[in-house]
């Protein structure tokens, strides 16, 4: 038998939300490894030029986020900040999430988006539908082209038609 290189039953790689949750609920010895100087993974932020930026702030749009934060509080100190995120679009800053702040759009474009959302196909999304189809059916082609397509294509670094619509339950901005 080979040399035993670690003296625990379980090795957890990554002190993000998943790694920390596993560590807290594990009923046996474990070793938790994290390459970053702080825990949190995608739930952390960084500071640049006096401003704070979230790595993956969308992940706390989940339902029951208080439960997730309660699980993590034993491992990392979290600061709460008043959200003041904005998207620069159409030569103006629009508060985020953008779909809740359509009043900031020019009237003609806003009216078009409202009509598309109201008249969107309300049929059941098929398991074979991709993220692009889901977003167009839910928000209409105008908001998809103006915001979701450029933002999420950059965010995921993928063509949205290559992603399944259910991959990110609750975190679509």
TIVO-2410 file (N, C-alpha, C; in nm, 3 decimals):
# residues 173
REC num residu      c1      c2      c3 atome chaine
REC   1      X   0.084  -0.118   0.000     N      A
REC   1      X   0.000   0.000   0.000    CA      A
REC   1      X   0.088   0.124   0.000     C      A
REC   2      X   0.044   0.228  -0.067     N      A
REC   2      X   0.122   0.351  -0.081    CA      A
REC   2      X   0.128   0.430   0.049     C      A
REC   3      X   0.211   0.530   0.048     N      A
REC   3      X   0.231   0.618   0.164    CA      A
REC   3      X   0.105   0.701   0.188     C      A
REC   4      X   0.060   0.703   0.312     N      A
REC   4      X  -0.056   0.785   0.347    CA      A
REC   4      X  -0.010   0.930   0.361     C      A
REC   5      X  -0.055   1.020   0.274     N      A
REC   5      X  -0.004   1.156   0.270    CA      A
REC   5      X  -0.089   1.254   0.349     C      A
REC   6      X  -0.205   1.210   0.394     N      A
REC   6      X  -0.290   1.301   0.470    CA      A
REC   6      X  -0.356   1.222   0.582     C      A
REC   7      X  -0.369   1.279   0.699     N      A
REC   7      X  -0.416   1.204   0.815    CA      A
REC   7      X  -0.565   1.227   0.844     C      A
REC   8      X  -0.645   1.241   0.740     N      A
REC   8      X  -0.789   1.259   0.758    CA      A
REC   8      X  -0.864   1.165   0.666     C      A
REC   9      X  -0.992   1.150   0.695     N      A
REC   9      X  -1.077   1.063   0.613    CA      A
REC   9      X  -1.120   1.131   0.484     C      A
REC  10      X  -1.138   1.262   0.488     N      A
REC  10      X  -1.196   1.335   0.375    CA      A
REC  10      X  -1.111   1.458   0.344     C      A
REC  11      X  -1.088   1.481   0.218     N      A
REC  11      X  -1.019   1.601   0.172    CA      A
REC  11      X  -1.120   1.686   0.096     C      A
REC  12      X  -1.140   1.809   0.140     N      A
REC  12      X  -1.232   1.903   0.074    CA      A
REC  12      X  -1.146   2.008   0.008     C      A
REC  13      X  -1.161   2.021  -0.122     N      A
REC  13      X  -1.082   2.118  -0.196    CA      A
REC  13      X  -1.171   2.237  -0.228     C      A
REC  14      X  -1.139   2.350  -0.169     N      A
REC  14      X  -1.213   2.472  -0.194    CA      A
REC  14      X  -1.300   2.511  -0.076     C      A
REC  15      X  -1.280   2.631  -0.025     N      A
REC  15      X  -1.358   2.682   0.088    CA      A
REC  15      X  -1.461   2.782   0.040     C      A
REC  16      X  -1.530   2.746  -0.067     N      A
REC  16      X  -1.642   2.825  -0.114    CA      A
REC  16      X  -1.768   2.781  -0.042     C      A
REC  17      X  -1.885   2.820  -0.092     N      A
REC  17      X  -2.011   2.786  -0.029    CA      A
REC  17      X  -2.024   2.635  -0.013     C      A
REC  18      X  -1.997   2.560  -0.118     N      A
REC  18      X  -2.013   2.414  -0.112    CA      A
REC  18      X  -1.913   2.350  -0.017     C      A
REC  19      X  -1.787   2.384  -0.028     N      A
REC  19      X  -1.684   2.326   0.058    CA      A
REC  19      X  -1.708   2.354   0.205     C      A
REC  20      X  -1.747   2.478   0.236     N      A
REC  20      X  -1.772   2.513   0.375    CA      A
REC  20      X  -1.896   2.443   0.430     C      A
REC  21      X  -1.997   2.426   0.348     N      A
REC  21      X  -2.119   2.356   0.390    CA      A
REC  21      X  -2.089   2.210   0.418     C      A
REC  22      X  -2.012   2.147   0.329     N      A
REC  22      X  -1.974   2.007   0.352    CA      A
REC  22      X  -1.894   1.997   0.483     C      A
REC  23      X  -1.797   2.086   0.503     N      A
REC  23      X  -1.714   2.082   0.622    CA      A
REC  23      X  -1.798   2.096   0.749     C      A
REC  24      X  -1.893   2.186   0.747     N      A
REC  24      X  -1.974   2.209   0.867    CA      A
REC  24      X  -2.061   2.088   0.900     C      A
REC  25      X  -2.108   2.017   0.799     N      A
REC  25      X  -2.202   1.908   0.822    CA      A
REC  25      X  -2.138   1.770   0.825     C      A
REC  26      X  -2.011   1.763   0.799     N      A
REC  26      X  -1.942   1.634   0.797    CA      A
REC  26      X  -1.925   1.580   0.939     C      A
REC  27      X  -1.953   1.454   0.957     N      A
REC  27      X  -1.945   1.393   1.090    CA      A
REC  27      X  -1.817   1.312   1.107     C      A
REC  28      X  -1.711   1.349   1.037     N      A
REC  28      X  -1.584   1.279   1.047    CA      A
REC  28      X  -1.471   1.377   1.025     C      A
REC  29      X  -1.350   1.333   1.044     N      A
REC  29      X  -1.237   1.425   1.029    CA      A
REC  29      X  -1.218   1.462   0.883     C      A
REC  30      X  -1.170   1.582   0.860     N      A
REC  30      X  -1.150   1.628   0.723    CA      A
REC  30      X  -1.036   1.729   0.721     C      A
REC  31      X  -0.987   1.753   0.603     N      A
REC  31      X  -0.890   1.859   0.578    CA      A
REC  31      X  -0.952   1.946   0.470     C      A
REC  32      X  -0.956   2.077   0.494     N      A
REC  32      X  -1.014   2.173   0.400    CA      A
REC  32      X  -0.900   2.256   0.341     C      A
REC  33      X  -0.885   2.251   0.210     N      A
REC  33      X  -0.780   2.326   0.141    CA      A
REC  33      X  -0.841   2.440   0.061     C      A
REC  34      X  -0.780   2.557   0.069     N      A
REC  34      X  -0.826   2.674  -0.007    CA      A
REC  34      X  -0.705   2.749  -0.058     C      A
REC  35      X  -0.703   2.779  -0.187     N      A
REC  35      X  -0.587   2.850  -0.244    CA      A
REC  35      X  -0.589   3.000  -0.215     C      A
REC  36      X  -0.707   3.058  -0.196     N      A
REC  36      X  -0.717   3.202  -0.170    CA      A
REC  36      X  -0.685   3.230  -0.023     C      A
REC  37      X  -0.649   3.354   0.009     N      A
REC  37      X  -0.618   3.388   0.148    CA      A
REC  37      X  -0.741   3.398   0.237     C      A
REC  38      X  -0.861   3.397   0.178     N      A
REC  38      X  -0.985   3.403   0.257    CA      A
REC  38      X  -1.082   3.298   0.206     C      A
REC  39      X  -1.176   3.260   0.290     N      A
REC  39      X  -1.280   3.165   0.251    CA      A
REC  39      X  -1.393   3.238   0.180     C      A
REC  40      X  -1.475   3.165   0.109     N      A
REC  40      X  -1.595   3.222   0.049    CA      A
REC  40      X  -1.612   3.193  -0.098     C      A
REC  41      X  -1.503   3.169  -0.170     N      A
REC  41      X  -1.516   3.138  -0.313    CA      A
REC  41      X  -1.589   3.247  -0.388     C      A
REC  42      X  -1.697   3.208  -0.458     N      A
REC  42      X  -1.773   3.304  -0.538    CA      A
REC  42      X  -1.858   3.399  -0.454     C      A
REC  43      X  -1.860   3.379  -0.324     N      A
REC  43      X  -1.938   3.470  -0.240    CA      A
REC  43      X  -1.852   3.578  -0.178     C      A
REC  44      X  -1.730   3.594  -0.226     N      A
REC  44      X  -1.642   3.699  -0.173    CA      A
REC  44      X  -1.640   3.819  -0.266     C      A
REC  45      X  -1.564   3.919  -0.227     N      A
REC  45      X  -1.548   4.036  -0.313    CA      A
REC  45      X  -1.404   4.082  -0.308     C      A
REC  46      X  -1.372   4.175  -0.394     N      A
REC  46      X  -1.240   4.234  -0.392    CA      A
REC  46      X  -1.255   4.385  -0.400     C      A
REC  47      X  -1.152   4.454  -0.357     N      A
REC  47      X  -1.155   4.600  -0.358    CA      A
REC  47      X  -1.057   4.651  -0.462     C      A
REC  48      X  -1.101   4.749  -0.539     N      A
REC  48      X  -1.014   4.811  -0.637    CA      A
REC  48      X  -1.045   4.960  -0.641     C      A
REC  49      X  -0.945   5.039  -0.620     N      A
REC  49      X  -0.958   5.184  -0.629    CA      A
REC  49      X  -1.068   5.237  -0.536     C      A
REC  50      X  -1.081   5.175  -0.418     N      A
REC  50      X  -1.179   5.221  -0.321    CA      A
REC  50      X  -1.319   5.165  -0.339     C      A
REC  51      X  -1.343   5.083  -0.442     N      A
REC  51      X  -1.473   5.025  -0.467    CA      A
REC  51      X  -1.469   4.875  -0.443     C      A
REC  52      X  -1.579   4.819  -0.396     N      A
REC  52      X  -1.590   4.675  -0.376    CA      A
REC  52      X  -1.664   4.613  -0.494     C      A
REC  53      X  -1.616   4.499  -0.539     N      A
REC  53      X  -1.677   4.426  -0.649    CA      A
REC  53      X  -1.699   4.282  -0.607     C      A
REC  54      X  -1.818   4.231  -0.629     N      A
REC  54      X  -1.848   4.092  -0.597    CA      A
REC  54      X  -1.794   4.000  -0.705     C      A
REC  55      X  -1.742   3.887  -0.662     N      A
REC  55      X  -1.703   3.785  -0.759    CA      A
REC  55      X  -1.826   3.719  -0.820     C      A
REC  56      X  -1.920   3.685  -0.739     N      A
REC  56      X  -2.037   3.613  -0.789    CA      A
REC  56      X  -2.160   3.647  -0.709     C      A
REC  57      X  -2.190   3.774  -0.698     N      A
REC  57      X  -2.301   3.818  -0.616    CA      A
REC  57      X  -2.435   3.759  -0.652     C      A
REC  58      X  -2.451   3.710  -0.774     N      A
REC  58      X  -2.579   3.653  -0.814    CA      A
REC  58      X  -2.614   3.528  -0.736     C      A
REC  59      X  -2.514   3.464  -0.680     N      A
REC  59      X  -2.541   3.339  -0.612    CA      A
REC  59      X  -2.618   3.358  -0.483     C      A
REC  60      X  -2.631   3.479  -0.433     N      A
REC  60      X  -2.712   3.503  -0.315    CA      A
REC  60      X  -2.848   3.558  -0.350     C      A
REC  61      X  -2.891   3.541  -0.474     N      A
REC  61      X  -3.029   3.570  -0.511    CA      A
REC  61      X  -3.116   3.447  -0.488     C      A
REC  62      X  -3.055   3.338  -0.443     N      A
REC  62      X  -3.130   3.216  -0.416    CA      A
REC  62      X  -3.236   3.239  -0.310     C      A
REC  63      X  -3.339   3.155  -0.313     N      A
REC  63      X  -3.433   3.153  -0.202    CA      A
REC  63      X  -3.357   3.102  -0.080     C      A
REC  64      X  -3.402   3.140   0.037     N      A
REC  64      X  -3.342   3.094   0.164    CA      A
REC  64      X  -3.196   3.135   0.179     C      A
REC  65      X  -3.159   3.250   0.128     N      A
REC  65      X  -3.019   3.290   0.138    CA      A
REC  65      X  -2.975   3.309   0.282     C      A
REC  66      X  -3.069   3.341   0.372     N      A
REC  66      X  -3.033   3.353   0.513    CA      A
REC  66      X  -2.981   3.221   0.568     C      A
REC  67      X  -3.038   3.110   0.521     N      A
REC  67      X  -2.993   2.978   0.564    CA      A
REC  67      X  -2.850   2.955   0.516     C      A
REC  68      X  -2.820   2.994   0.393     N      A
REC  68      X  -2.685   2.978   0.339    CA      A
REC  68      X  -2.588   3.063   0.419     C      A
REC  69      X  -2.623   3.188   0.444     N      A
REC  69      X  -2.535   3.275   0.522    CA      A
REC  69      X  -2.514   3.222   0.664     C      A
REC  70      X  -2.619   3.166   0.723     N      A
REC  70      X  -2.606   3.109   0.857    CA      A
REC  70      X  -2.508   2.992   0.856     C      A
REC  71      X  -2.508   2.913   0.750     N      A
REC  71      X  -2.414   2.801   0.739    CA      A
REC  71      X  -2.270   2.852   0.728     C      A
REC  72      X  -2.250   2.964   0.663     N      A
REC  72      X  -2.115   3.013   0.636    CA      A
REC  72      X  -2.055   3.099   0.747     C      A
REC  73      X  -2.138   3.151   0.835     N      A
REC  73      X  -2.088   3.250   0.933    CA      A
REC  73      X  -1.983   3.194   1.027     C      A
REC  74      X  -1.980   3.062   1.047     N      A
REC  74      X  -1.878   3.004   1.135    CA      A
REC  74      X  -1.741   2.999   1.070     C      A
REC  75      X  -1.735   3.018   0.940     N      A
REC  75      X  -1.609   3.003   0.867    CA      A
REC  75      X  -1.550   3.134   0.819     C      A
REC  76      X  -1.633   3.233   0.800     N      A
REC  76      X  -1.584   3.360   0.747    CA      A
REC  76      X  -1.671   3.472   0.800     C      A
REC  77      X  -1.611   3.587   0.816     N      A
REC  77      X  -1.685   3.705   0.858    CA      A
REC  77      X  -1.742   3.772   0.732     C      A
REC  78      X  -1.869   3.798   0.733     N      A
REC  78      X  -1.932   3.863   0.619    CA      A
REC  78      X  -1.978   4.002   0.658     C      A
REC  79      X  -1.951   4.096   0.572     N      A
REC  79      X  -2.001   4.231   0.591    CA      A
REC  79      X  -2.123   4.248   0.503     C      A
REC  80      X  -2.221   4.321   0.551     N      A
REC  80      X  -2.336   4.350   0.468    CA      A
REC  80      X  -2.323   4.493   0.416     C      A
REC  81      X  -2.350   4.508   0.289     N      A
REC  81      X  -2.343   4.639   0.224    CA      A
REC  81      X  -2.477   4.669   0.160     C      A
REC  82      X  -2.513   4.794   0.161     N      A
REC  82      X  -2.633   4.835   0.089    CA      A
REC  82      X  -2.601   4.827  -0.060     C      A
REC  83      X  -2.679   4.751  -0.131     N      A
REC  83      X  -2.654   4.730  -0.273    CA      A
REC  83      X  -2.680   4.860  -0.350     C      A
REC  84      X  -2.585   4.895  -0.433     N      A
REC  84      X  -2.599   5.013  -0.518    CA      A
REC  84      X  -2.538   4.982  -0.655     C      A
REC  85      X  -2.573   4.865  -0.708     N      A
REC  85      X  -2.518   4.822  -0.836    CA      A
REC  85      X  -2.597   4.884  -0.950     C      A
REC  86      X  -2.524   4.923  -1.052     N      A
REC  86      X  -2.588   4.982  -1.170    CA      A
REC  86      X  -2.522   4.925  -1.295     C      A
REC  87      X  -2.599   4.923  -1.402     N      A
REC  87      X  -2.551   4.879  -1.533    CA      A
REC  87      X  -2.546   5.002  -1.622     C      A
REC  88      X  -2.434   5.023  -1.689     N      A
REC  88      X  -2.427   5.135  -1.784    CA      A
REC  88      X  -2.475   5.083  -1.918     C      A
REC  89      X  -2.591   5.131  -1.959     N      A
REC  89      X  -2.657   5.083  -2.080    CA      A
REC  89      X  -2.737   5.198  -2.139     C      A
REC  90      X  -2.734   5.211  -2.268     N      A
REC  90      X  -2.810   5.315  -2.337    CA      A
REC  90      X  -2.770   5.455  -2.289     C      A
REC  91      X  -2.641   5.474  -2.266     N      A
REC  91      X  -2.585   5.601  -2.223    CA      A
REC  91      X  -2.638   5.649  -2.087     C      A
REC  92      X  -2.673   5.555  -2.001     N      A
REC  92      X  -2.722   5.590  -1.867    CA      A
REC  92      X  -2.694   5.476  -1.771     C      A
REC  93      X  -2.696   5.508  -1.642     N      A
REC  93      X  -2.681   5.406  -1.539    CA      A
REC  93      X  -2.820   5.359  -1.498     C      A
REC  94      X  -2.840   5.228  -1.505     N      A
REC  94      X  -2.969   5.168  -1.470    CA      A
REC  94      X  -2.945   5.078  -1.348     C      A
REC  95      X  -3.022   5.099  -1.239     N      A
REC  95      X  -3.005   5.014  -1.121    CA      A
REC  95      X  -3.022   4.866  -1.154     C      A
REC  96      X  -2.949   4.784  -1.081     N      A
REC  96      X  -2.950   4.640  -1.101    CA      A
REC  96      X  -3.032   4.576  -0.990     C      A
REC  97      X  -3.111   4.473  -1.018     N      A
REC  97      X  -3.127   4.401  -1.142    CA      A
REC  97      X  -3.212   4.480  -1.242     C      A
REC  98      X  -3.168   4.476  -1.363     N      A
REC  98      X  -3.221   4.563  -1.467    CA      A
REC  98      X  -3.369   4.538  -1.497     C      A
REC  99      X  -3.413   4.412  -1.488     N      A
REC  99      X  -3.552   4.382  -1.523    CA      A
REC  99      X  -3.651   4.440  -1.422     C      A
REC 100      X  -3.603   4.482  -1.304     N      A
REC 100      X  -3.690   4.547  -1.206    CA      A
REC 100      X  -3.681   4.698  -1.214     C      A
REC 101      X  -3.602   4.749  -1.306     N      A
REC 101      X  -3.580   4.893  -1.319    CA      A
REC 101      X  -3.598   4.940  -1.463     C      A
REC 102      X  -3.696   4.886  -1.529     N      A
REC 102      X  -3.720   4.921  -1.669    CA      A
REC 102      X  -3.764   5.066  -1.686     C      A
REC 103      X  -3.806   5.131  -1.578     N      A
REC 103      X  -3.847   5.271  -1.587    CA      A
REC 103      X  -3.731   5.361  -1.628     C      A
REC 104      X  -3.608   5.312  -1.617     N      A
REC 104      X  -3.491   5.391  -1.656    CA      A
REC 104      X  -3.463   5.385  -1.806     C      A
REC 105      X  -3.532   5.296  -1.877     N      A
REC 105      X  -3.514   5.285  -2.022    CA      A
REC 105      X  -3.587   5.399  -2.092     C      A
REC 106      X  -3.542   5.436  -2.212     N      A
REC 106      X  -3.619   5.534  -2.291    CA      A
REC 106      X  -3.762   5.482  -2.312     C      A
REC 107      X  -3.858   5.572  -2.314     N      A
REC 107      X  -4.000   5.536  -2.318    CA      A
REC 107      X  -4.033   5.438  -2.429     C      A
REC 108      X  -3.988   5.464  -2.551     N      A
REC 108      X  -4.022   5.378  -2.664    CA      A
REC 108      X  -3.969   5.235  -2.643     C      A
REC 109      X  -3.846   5.226  -2.598     N      A
REC 109      X  -3.786   5.095  -2.574    CA      A
REC 109      X  -3.852   5.024  -2.456     C      A
REC 110      X  -3.881   5.100  -2.351     N      A
REC 110      X  -3.949   5.044  -2.233    CA      A
REC 110      X  -4.085   4.988  -2.271     C      A
REC 111      X  -4.160   5.062  -2.351     N      A
REC 111      X  -4.292   5.017  -2.395    CA      A
REC 111      X  -4.280   4.888  -2.475     C      A
REC 112      X  -4.182   4.881  -2.563     N      A
REC 112      X  -4.159   4.760  -2.642    CA      A
REC 112      X  -4.127   4.641  -2.551     C      A
REC 113      X  -4.041   4.661  -2.453     N      A
REC 113      X  -4.004   4.555  -2.360    CA      A
REC 113      X  -4.125   4.510  -2.279     C      A
REC 114      X  -4.203   4.604  -2.226     N      A
REC 114      X  -4.324   4.570  -2.150    CA      A
REC 114      X  -4.417   4.484  -2.235     C      A
REC 115      X  -4.441   4.527  -2.359     N      A
REC 115      X  -4.530   4.451  -2.447    CA      A
REC 115      X  -4.477   4.311  -2.473     C      A
REC 116      X  -4.346   4.298  -2.492     N      A
REC 116      X  -4.289   4.165  -2.516    CA      A
REC 116      X  -4.302   4.075  -2.393     C      A
REC 117      X  -4.282   4.132  -2.274     N      A
REC 117      X  -4.295   4.051  -2.152    CA      A
REC 117      X  -4.441   4.009  -2.133     C      A
REC 118      X  -4.532   4.101  -2.152     N      A
REC 118      X  -4.675   4.070  -2.135    CA      A
REC 118      X  -4.720   3.965  -2.236     C      A
REC 119      X  -4.671   3.975  -2.359     N      A
REC 119      X  -4.713   3.884  -2.465    CA      A
REC 119      X  -4.618   3.765  -2.485     C      A
REC 120      X  -4.526   3.746  -2.392     N      A
REC 120      X  -4.428   3.637  -2.406    CA      A
REC 120      X  -4.499   3.503  -2.409     C      A
REC 121      X  -4.436   3.409  -2.478     N      A
REC 121      X  -4.490   3.273  -2.483    CA      A
REC 121      X  -4.491   3.219  -2.341     C      A
REC 122      X  -4.608   3.183  -2.295     N      A
REC 122      X  -4.621   3.135  -2.157    CA      A
REC 122      X  -4.624   2.982  -2.151     C      A
REC 123      X  -4.583   2.917  -2.259     N      A
REC 123      X  -4.587   2.771  -2.257    CA      A
REC 123      X  -4.476   2.717  -2.167     C      A
REC 124      X  -4.493   2.595  -2.126     N      A
REC 124      X  -4.396   2.530  -2.038    CA      A
REC 124      X  -4.262   2.518  -2.108     C      A
REC 125      X  -4.158   2.548  -2.036     N      A
REC 125      X  -4.023   2.534  -2.089    CA      A
REC 125      X  -3.989   2.386  -2.093     C      A
REC 126      X  -3.940   2.341  -2.206     N      A
REC 126      X  -3.900   2.202  -2.224    CA      A
REC 126      X  -3.761   2.180  -2.165     C      A
REC 127      X  -3.734   2.060  -2.119     N      A
REC 127      X  -3.601   2.029  -2.066    CA      A
REC 127      X  -3.495   2.039  -2.174     C      A
REC 128      X  -3.536   2.036  -2.299     N      A
REC 128      X  -3.438   2.048  -2.408    CA      A
REC 128      X  -3.410   2.194  -2.445     C      A
REC 129      X  -3.487   2.287  -2.389     N      A
REC 129      X  -3.466   2.429  -2.419    CA      A
REC 129      X  -3.336   2.477  -2.357     C      A
REC 130      X  -3.269   2.567  -2.429     N      A
REC 130      X  -3.144   2.621  -2.376    CA      A
REC 130      X  -3.171   2.756  -2.307     C      A
REC 131      X  -3.065   2.813  -2.250     N      A
REC 131      X  -3.080   2.937  -2.174    CA      A
REC 131      X  -3.128   3.052  -2.264     C      A
REC 132      X  -3.079   3.059  -2.386     N      A
REC 132      X  -3.122   3.166  -2.477    CA      A
REC 132      X  -3.272   3.158  -2.502     C      A
REC 133      X  -3.322   3.041  -2.534     N      A
REC 133      X  -3.467   3.025  -2.559    CA      A
REC 133      X  -3.546   3.064  -2.435     C      A
REC 134      X  -3.502   3.019  -2.320     N      A
REC 134      X  -3.571   3.051  -2.194    CA      A
REC 134      X  -3.578   3.203  -2.172     C      A
REC 135      X  -3.466   3.271  -2.188     N      A
REC 135      X  -3.463   3.415  -2.163    CA      A
REC 135      X  -3.548   3.492  -2.263     C      A
REC 136      X  -3.543   3.454  -2.389     N      A
REC 136      X  -3.625   3.522  -2.491    CA      A
REC 136      X  -3.773   3.500  -2.462     C      A
REC 137      X  -3.811   3.377  -2.426     N      A
REC 137      X  -3.951   3.348  -2.396    CA      A
REC 137      X  -3.998   3.420  -2.270     C      A
REC 138      X  -3.910   3.436  -2.173     N      A
REC 138      X  -3.948   3.497  -2.046    CA      A
REC 138      X  -3.948   3.649  -2.051     C      A
REC 139      X  -3.844   3.708  -2.112     N      A
REC 139      X  -3.827   3.854  -2.110    CA      A
REC 139      X  -3.846   3.920  -2.246     C      A
REC 140      X  -3.857   3.842  -2.353     N      A
REC 140      X  -3.873   3.898  -2.486    CA      A
REC 140      X  -3.740   3.923  -2.554     C      A
REC 141      X  -3.741   3.936  -2.687     N      A
REC 141      X  -3.616   3.951  -2.762    CA      A
REC 141      X  -3.543   4.084  -2.738     C      A
REC 142      X  -3.615   4.191  -2.709     N      A
REC 142      X  -3.549   4.321  -2.693    CA      A
REC 142      X  -3.463   4.326  -2.567     C      A
REC 143      X  -3.518   4.290  -2.452     N      A
REC 143      X  -3.439   4.289  -2.329    CA      A
REC 143      X  -3.329   4.184  -2.337     C      A
REC 144      X  -3.358   4.072  -2.402     N      A
REC 144      X  -3.254   3.971  -2.422    CA      A
REC 144      X  -3.136   4.030  -2.499     C      A
REC 145      X  -3.162   4.095  -2.612     N      A
REC 145      X  -3.055   4.151  -2.696    CA      A
REC 145      X  -2.986   4.271  -2.629     C      A
REC 146      X  -3.063   4.354  -2.560     N      A
REC 146      X  -3.007   4.474  -2.498    CA      A
REC 146      X  -2.921   4.442  -2.375     C      A
REC 147      X  -2.963   4.343  -2.296     N      A
REC 147      X  -2.895   4.319  -2.170    CA      A
REC 147      X  -2.850   4.174  -2.148     C      A
REC 148      X  -2.945   4.081  -2.144     N      A
REC 148      X  -2.911   3.944  -2.105    CA      A
REC 148      X  -2.805   3.880  -2.193     C      A
REC 149      X  -2.818   3.895  -2.323     N      A
REC 149      X  -2.721   3.831  -2.414    CA      A
REC 149      X  -2.580   3.884  -2.393     C      A
REC 150      X  -2.557   4.016  -2.399     N      A
REC 150      X  -2.419   4.062  -2.379    CA      A
REC 150      X  -2.367   4.036  -2.238     C      A
REC 151      X  -2.450   4.055  -2.136     N      A
REC 151      X  -2.404   4.036  -1.999    CA      A
REC 151      X  -2.372   3.890  -1.971     C      A
REC 152      X  -2.466   3.801  -1.999     N      A
REC 152      X  -2.447   3.660  -1.965    CA      A
REC 152      X  -2.346   3.590  -2.056     C      A
REC 153      X  -2.334   3.633  -2.180     N      A
REC 153      X  -2.232   3.576  -2.268    CA      A
REC 153      X  -2.093   3.609  -2.213     C      A
REC 154      X  -2.076   3.731  -2.167     N      A
REC 154      X  -1.948   3.770  -2.106    CA      A
REC 154      X  -1.930   3.698  -1.973     C      A
REC 155      X  -2.035   3.689  -1.894     N      A
REC 155      X  -2.028   3.628  -1.761    CA      A
REC 155      X  -1.992   3.479  -1.770     C      A
REC 156      X  -2.061   3.406  -1.859     N      A
REC 156      X  -2.038   3.262  -1.869    CA      A
REC 156      X  -1.931   3.225  -1.972     C      A
REC 157      X  -1.892   3.323  -2.054     N      A
REC 157      X  -1.794   3.298  -2.160    CA      A
REC 157      X  -1.837   3.183  -2.252     C      A
REC 158      X  -1.963   3.181  -2.281     N      A
REC 158      X  -2.023   3.077  -2.364    CA      A
REC 158      X  -2.139   3.137  -2.443     C      A
REC 159      X  -2.170   3.074  -2.553     N      A
REC 159      X  -2.290   3.107  -2.626    CA      A
REC 159      X  -2.407   3.058  -2.542     C      A
REC 160      X  -2.507   3.140  -2.520     N      A
REC 160      X  -2.617   3.105  -2.430    CA      A
REC 160      X  -2.700   2.989  -2.484     C      A
REC 161      X  -2.694   2.965  -2.613     N      A
REC 161      X  -2.766   2.849  -2.667    CA      A
REC 161      X  -2.695   2.718  -2.634     C      A
REC 162      X  -2.572   2.726  -2.582     N      A
REC 162      X  -2.499   2.605  -2.540    CA      A
REC 162      X  -2.525   2.569  -2.394     C      A
REC 163      X  -2.602   2.652  -2.323     N      A
REC 163      X  -2.626   2.630  -2.180    CA      A
REC 163      X  -2.771   2.589  -2.157     C      A
REC 164      X  -2.792   2.498  -2.065     N      A
REC 164      X  -2.929   2.457  -2.033    CA      A
REC 164      X  -2.996   2.564  -1.949     C      A
REC 165      X  -3.125   2.580  -1.967     N      A
REC 165      X  -3.196   2.689  -1.899    CA      A
REC 165      X  -3.203   2.670  -1.749     C      A
REC 166      X  -3.191   2.550  -1.700     N      A
REC 166      X  -3.208   2.525  -1.557    CA      A
REC 166      X  -3.076   2.518  -1.481     C      A
REC 167      X  -2.966   2.553  -1.548     N      A
REC 167      X  -2.834   2.536  -1.487    CA      A
REC 167      X  -2.809   2.624  -1.366     C      A
REC 168      X  -2.881   2.731  -1.353     N      A
REC 168      X  -2.849   2.830  -1.253    CA      A
REC 168      X  -2.973   2.877  -1.179     C      A
REC 169      X  -3.052   2.784  -1.132     N      A
REC 169      X  -3.181   2.818  -1.073    CA      A
REC 169      X  -3.168   2.932  -0.971     C      A
REC 170      X  -3.238   3.041  -0.997     N      A
REC 170      X  -3.245   3.150  -0.902    CA      A
REC 170      X  -3.137   3.256  -0.915     C      A
REC 171      X  -3.039   3.235  -1.000     N      A
REC 171      X  -2.932   3.333  -1.001    CA      A
REC 171      X  -2.923   3.414  -1.130     C      A
REC 172      X  -3.014   3.396  -1.222     N      A
REC 172      X  -3.015   3.480  -1.341    CA      A
REC 172      X  -3.041   3.623  -1.294     C      A
REC 173      X  -2.956   3.716  -1.334     N      A
REC 173      X  -2.971   3.853  -1.283    CA      A
REC 173      X  -3.102   3.917  -1.326     C      A
***
